[in-house]
């Protein structure tokens, strides 16, 4: 009798694990050294979002409410309570330090000092 075969009674099976997202992860500004040419066309919101993404990848609590709301909405973000931007900078790779510097220079060129 097929109804008694293992796996035929779906009511007793554990739920299937969630499937990984098929959506591509946003380009990771931590993964490679940015170039001035690459970011020369970026506007202020895009520059700031790239800066926020570098910090957010370490679970940093971001100081501005709208930046934190953006990070909280990212599927890859896992907040670490109490992790400040200053503490996070101690964890950065050489590429991330470089990218923060070049992004900050672009932000300043666009007329916005560090918030």
Secondary structure, DSSP 8 states (H G I E B T S, - for coil): -GGGSTT--GGGS---------S-----TTSS---HHHHTT--HHHHHHHHHHHHHTTT---SSHHHHHHHHTSTT----TT--HHHHHTT--HHHHHHHHHHHHHHHHTT----
